[in-house]
Amino acid sequence: MLNVCLLGTGGMMPLPNRWLTSLLIKYNGRMLLIDCGEGTQIPLKMVKWGFKSIDAILFTHYHADHIAGLPGLLLTIGNAGRKEPLTLMGPPGIKKAVEGLTVISPELPYELTLIELSDLESTKTLLSNIEIKSIPVDHTLPCLSYSIELKRQGEFDVERAKELSIPVSYWNSLQKGMNITFEGKIVSPQMVIGETRKGIKVSYCTDTRPTEGLIEFIKDSDLFICEGMYGNEDDLCKAEQKKHMMFSEAGLLAKQGSVKELWLTHYSPSLTKPEEYIEPVRTIFKNTIAGSDLLIKSIKYTD
């Protein structure tokens, strides 16, 4: 099971009733954070999932509303007792951005590991069974969209294990992907584990125009979280100029990518009531939700 919390839904600046866009993902007690604009610590505190177990912070890009909250958060994570290295990941330029911001948080009780993702699609595995993929998108400076996939191995074939006369005491090791030696023979997990089953996929896309590559990238996501900077179709020219996305464009991506559910986020400060524009999007993609701060969902395996 994967737990997802949309910490905030605002673009450009935090508002009294809307925090900046950020996503928190929890699996097996460990967490990933995507984007960290100013004030992100406040909804993090409100959701009560803690700070110490954040193992990686992923940045879509280095505009202030997506990274300016980093120094304070790093200090808070340190105050929570973290000693293990913390991974920071993002598009080219992460070293310069982090060095500049951490001038005001120079003494941390843990190391920072910086990973700069290439201009091509990249894949990283940071937590057990969690695969992080990124793809460049179309914004006013280098920007990435992410997908987080919880991989799931096939079922253990008890009958096959019995046919091979493998003692039950070895089954757990095989299920964990380890080779075992039994009666002078090496038995690999592939010999008793079935085909890989469908896992869980969450995709996150903000600050971009729609791109053809996104359709395949988000394909079959259980949850697609996508910016909807503007809801009124009269703002299309503005979206094109500033490299942002309309509600309707997010809905079309969700439909073309065959996702299960769409959450809209990253609203313009002038968009005070996003729910007023949601029904036209649902004519494009029915299972669309106007994201709200601290919206939480637990995603379970489908079989």
N, C-alpha and C positions, 0 to 999 in steps of 0.2 A: 504494500500500500504506500502511496505517495501523498503527502500532505502539502497543499499549496495555499499560500496566503498572499493576496494582492495587497501589499502594504499601503500603497497610495496610487492615485489615478491622475494626478495633475501633471501638466506640462508647463515648462518655463519657470514657474515660481510656486512655492507653497502658498496656500490660501488658508484662512482661518478654519475652513471646513473641508479642506482637501490637501492631503500630503502629496509630495512628488512621486511619480511613477517608480515603483520598485516591487520586486517579487521575491518572496522567500519560499524555498522548497525544503521540506524535511523528509528524510528517509532514515529509518532505523536509528534514530537519535542524533543524526548528523544533519547539517544544513548547508545550503547554498543560497547566496544572495545575488540577485541580478540588479545592478544599478544602485547608487547610493547618493541621491541628491541631498541638499541641506534639509535637515529635520527628519531624516529617515530613522534616526534613533528613537523618535517618539512613537511611531506606530510599532516599531520593533519591541519597544517596552510594553506597549498596550497588548500585543498579541500573546505575550508571556511565554514565548518559546525559548527565551534565553539568548545570550550573546556568545558564550564560551564555545558552543558547538558549531559556530559558523566556520566551516573549513575552507571556503572559497568565496570570493566576491568577483562576479563577472560584470564587466562594463560593456555596454553597447557602443559607447563613444564618450568623448571627453568634453562635452558641453556641461556647463556648471550644474544644470538641473539633474544630471545623471552621476556626478562624481564629487561635488563640493562637500558632501557630508562625510567623506572618507576619513579625514584626520580625527574628528571627534569619535567616530565609530571605532577606529583602531584603538584609541585610548580606552574606550569603554570595554572592548573585548579584553584588553590587557587587565583592566581592573576586575573583570569577571574571573580572572585566574588562568587565562590561557597561557601555556608555555610552548605548545607545539607550533611549528611553522604554519603560516596562513598564506594561501595562494591567492594572488590577484591576477586576473586574466582579462585581456582586452585586445583591441586592434592595435596596429602600429602606433607608437608614441606613448605606450604605457609607462616606460621608465621615466621619461621626462615629466609626465603628468604626476606620477606618484612622488617623485623626488621634490617637485615644487610644493605639493600639498603637505607632505610630511615634514616640512621645515618646522611646522608648529606642533608636531607630535614626534619628536626625535627619539625619545626614550621609550622603547616598547620591550616588554619581557618575552617577545617571541620574534622569530625571523619572518620576513616577507619574501615569498617566492613569486617572482614576476614572470608571467608567460605571455609573450607577444604572439598573437595569432596571425597567420599569414593572410595575404590578400585572397587566397583561395580557400575553399571549404576546408575546415580543420576539425579534427576529432581528438578529444582528450578523455581519459578516464581518471578521475580523482578519487572517487569513493567506490567501494565494492558494488559491482553491478550497475553503476551509474555511468552512462556515456554522455559526454557533452559534445555537441556538434555546433559549429558556427558557420555562417555564410555572410559574405559582404553584401550590403544593401545600398540603396541610393539616397544618401543624405548630403548635407553641405560639407561634411568632412568624413573621414573614414568611420564607418559604422558597421556593426555586426548584428545579426539576429541569431538567436540561440535555440537549440532544442535539447531537452534533457530527457534521456531515455533510460528507464529502468529495465534492464535486460532480464530475461527469464529463461532458464534452461528447461530442457525437456523433462518429462517425468521419468522417474527411476523405474526401470523394467524389472520388477521382482521376479517374474517367471524366467527371464533371461539370466538373471543372477543365479537363480536356483539351478538352471540347466548347466551353468558353468561351475556349479558347486562352490560358489564363493561364500564363505562364512558371513553371517550377519554382521559380525564385528568389523568387517571391512566396508560395509555398505555406506556408512556415513562419509568415509574418506573419498569414496568414488563420487558421491553426490556433491562433494565440495570441489570436484575437479582434479583430484589427486590420483596419480597412477599408484597401483599397489602391486606387490610381488607376492604371488601365491603359488605354492608348490613348484617353485622354480620358473614360473611364467609371469610375465608382466601383463597386468590387466589395466586397460585404460578406461576412463569414464565413458568414452564413445561406444564402448562395447555393451554398456548397460543403461545408457541415458538416451531417451528418445529425442526426436527433433525439437529444436528450440520453439517455445511457445510464445504467443504474443505477450509483450510486456506492457509498459505504460510509457506514453510519450506526451510531453508538454512542450509546446513551442511558444517562443516569446519574441515579438517583433515590434519595434517602435522606432520612430524618427526615420521614416523612409517613404519613398514612393513605392507603389506596387511594382514588383519585378517578376519576370517569368520564372527565375530560379526559386523564388519563394514557394511557388505552388508545389513543386516536388519536395522541397525542404520540409514543409509542414505536413506533408501528406500523411493521412491517417492518424493525426494527433488526437489524443483523447481530450486535450484542452489546448486551444489556440488563443493566446493573449496577444492582442494586436492594438496598436494605436488607432484611435479615432479622434484626431485633432479637431476635426470640424464635422458637425452633423448636418448643417444647412448646405444644400447643393450649390447655393450662390457663392460659397467660399472655395469652390474648386480651383479657381485661378490662384488664390492665395496659397492653397495647399501645394499646387504645382511649383510656385515660385519658391516656397520655403522648404520644399522637399518633405512634406508631411502627407498624411493620408486621411481620406474622408471615411465616415462610417460605412457608406455604401461600398467603397473599395475594399475595406476590411471584410465585409460580408461576402463579396465576390471571391476573395482569396480563400475564405473558409469553405465556400461551396466548391470551388475548383480543387481544393486540397483534400476534400472529403473528410474534414475533421468532424469530431463529434459535438464539440461545444466551442463557442466563441465568446470571449470576454473582451469588451472594448475598454481602452484605457488611454492615458496620456491626453487628456482633454485640454483644449485651449482655456486659459483663464476666463475668456469671455463666454465660454459655454457653461453657463451656470446650471442648466437643467438638461443634461444629456439624455435622460429618459424620454424627453419630448420628441426625440428624433429616432427612437429605437424601432418603432413599428415598420417604417419603410425598409429598414435593414432586414427585418424578419421576413419580408416578402422575397428577399434574396437568399437568406440563410435563416431558417426558422429558429434554430437553437442559439440565438444571440442574446447575450446579457449585457446590460450597461454596467460595467464594472464599478464597484464602489470601494472606498477605503476599508481595509480589513476583511474583505470578502475571502472566505475560506472554503476549500473543497478537499475532501479525501477521495482519492482515485484508487479504486481497487481493480484487481485483475478481472477480466471479463469471463474467465473460465477456470 
